[in-house]
Amino acid sequence: MPELIAKGGVDLGDSDLAPESQNDRPAAQGSSLSLVARYAVSLLLVAVATALAFIVDHVISAPNLTLIFVLPVVAAATLFGWGPSLVAVSASVLAFDFFFTAPFYSFRIASPSDMWAAGLLLVIAAIVSTIAAESRRRALEARRAAEQAQALQALAHIVIESRPQAEVVSAAATALSQIFQAPAVVFMQKGMAFAPVATAGGARITTAEAEAAKGALDTRLPARAETYPYDQSTFDFWPVATPKDPGCVIGVSFGRSGRERPVAPERFVEIVAAYLAGAFRASGKIPSANTP
């Protein structure tokens, strides 16, 4: 296992930087429930609907009972999206068939009217699930776009206000973490010193990450996570052009975010890198370094 390296080692000159700060927390993952928990809750909602159907079974006819089983499908689709909602659809149809169609406690359906009711439940639940899940997806995309814009705006304000470089670097790491909802890090070098100077999103920096970041610095090319020759690194790294040389590297760990890697992360990375380069250019100096 790659050895964890100590953070720090590069003095930003303007102020002390504590990489482990309030910003060094895991990025938000949308729902606080794990994937397994979401499926479990969806099945629990179907169980509750089944219990409710037993209560009103003697009051309303079997075809009308199907409306009760649409409720957990709507809830699952709205709260958790496609996968859990499809599980709720299947479980609802099976529960209705098993408990409320003759012969009871069997998946065989004898009555044509019950067969029609079960088929109608499947169609209605599938349609409702599709609409609700699509609405949820669009709402999440809109919220993510707003969060990304806010993260860039916060970084821009710090750069425009000519804050100390330590604050700019820390804000850059935080912005990357918020944009991608993933761990992020900023490495810097001056002279012989090369080390992470800011982290966010619970980033854990090992020697493998340091080697990959150094490779991006030396080649002036991006380094992709878990690809040769940086198979052990979980971070993607990009060098940042500074006034004298690319003494800054930023990285994001998409694999540790629990999400799929974005199709084109460079469009946001390049913006953050431009803000960093602009801040260094405005200060007219590269951050000074301590002896490792």
CORKAGI-V127719 format. One line per field, one symbol per residue. phi: phi as a letter, one per 20 degrees, with the letter a starting at -180 (. if undefined). psi: psi as a letter, one per 30 degrees, with the letter a starting at -180 (. if undefined). A space follows every 50 residues. Layout:
phi->???
psi->???
This chain:
phi->.fefdfeonceenfafcdgecfeecgffdnffefffffffffffffffff fffffegedcfggfffffffgfffffffecnfggffffffffffffffec cffflbeedeegffffffffffffffffffffffffffffffffffffff ffffffffffflfggffffffffffffffelbfcbcdbcbmeebbfdbcb mmfdddffffffffffffelcfdeflcgedfeeddeccfdfdgdbfeccd bcdffeemdffgfcfgfefffffffffffffffmbegfcefg
psi->kkkklklafkkfeelkkjejaffhlklkgckfkleeeeeeeeeeeeeeee eeeeegefelleefffeeffefeeeeeeefaeeeeeeeeeeeeeeeeefg kkklhlgkkekeeeeeeeeeeeeeeeeeeeeeeeeeeeeeeeeeeeeeee eeeeeeeeeeghlkeeeeeeeeeeeeeeefhlkllkklkjbfkjlkfkll ghkjklfeeeeeeeeeeefhlkkkkhlkghffkgkkkkkkkleeligkkk lkjefgfgllkleiffeeeeeeeeeeeeeeeefglkklklk.
